[in-house]
């Protein structure tokens, strides 16, 4: 039995998968032409094929988020934050519950599941958990190890999204979406929504506390810039920070979408090998060149909240409200 089989067996053995409310898309027929593409600049054609096809891969979820491709086992993992479940999806098996529930305690707050996901160098799944307010790691035994749940003794708000640096540090955002009353929640212990980095040895450092709602984040191709989405409805922008020796500074607005009326805020993002930014925002996945020119927007039938590179790196998977979508591109990105 290989690592993936052991991991799945352990998870399924150790976690009760309730039949009530399960979403099983193993028999779902992939739907083609499930969206449109806006082309604002001729340069987008080198990134998104003229005949590009947005496909819908699965449906019936509550609010999908945090996809990550497992290149070792040729499958995608993604969160249903409000469904309190992590799913796996593959071409052969479709979408199936992988961890359910993620948060095993009573709660009336709908957003207690995991959000952002990534995979470490050993192929282990890393989770940004809302309900348990922690960054955790899924072990081969099926148990989860808490990597960090506090900053200087005060509990984190609700870790949201994550980006891995090539040196092994995890950069993550910690807004208040996992708390029922957000910034006014009585359980909140930190009076800001921070951006942090976590070393492989477990050292946590606060990098930024002045963004109102930090959310999705991604490094530029050369790792000299960190892009961070601000998903505040009153300040929908993407910030860019200069990265020097792992610390971020020189914050500036990379792109402002406060004039947009379409559904969605600045949210999850990825960067391709040439430094182009693919960022979920109002109406779809906005595509920018490194200078901040808006080249176009990929618009699946539902507004996406996050994305991931998959397959050989040239497929963009999109978690969008109740569905999972993908599009094959002329460019590619790195997979954890």
Secondary structure, DSSP 8 states (H G I E B T S, - for coil): --HHHHHHHHHHHHS---STT----TT---BS--EEEEE-SGGGGGTS-TT---EEEE---SSEEEEEEETTTTEEEEEETTTTEEEEEETTTEEEEEEE-SS-S--S-S--SEEEEEE-TTS-EEEEETTTTEEEEE-TTS-EEEEE-EETTEE-S----EEE-TTS-EEEEE-STTSTTGGG-TT---SS-EEEEE-TTS-EEEEE---SSEEEEEE-TTSSEEEEEEEETTEEEEEEEEEETTEEEEEEEEEE-TT--SS--S--EEE-TTS-EEEEETTEEEEE-TT--EEEEEEESS--SEEEEETTTTEEEEEETTEEEEEE-SS-----
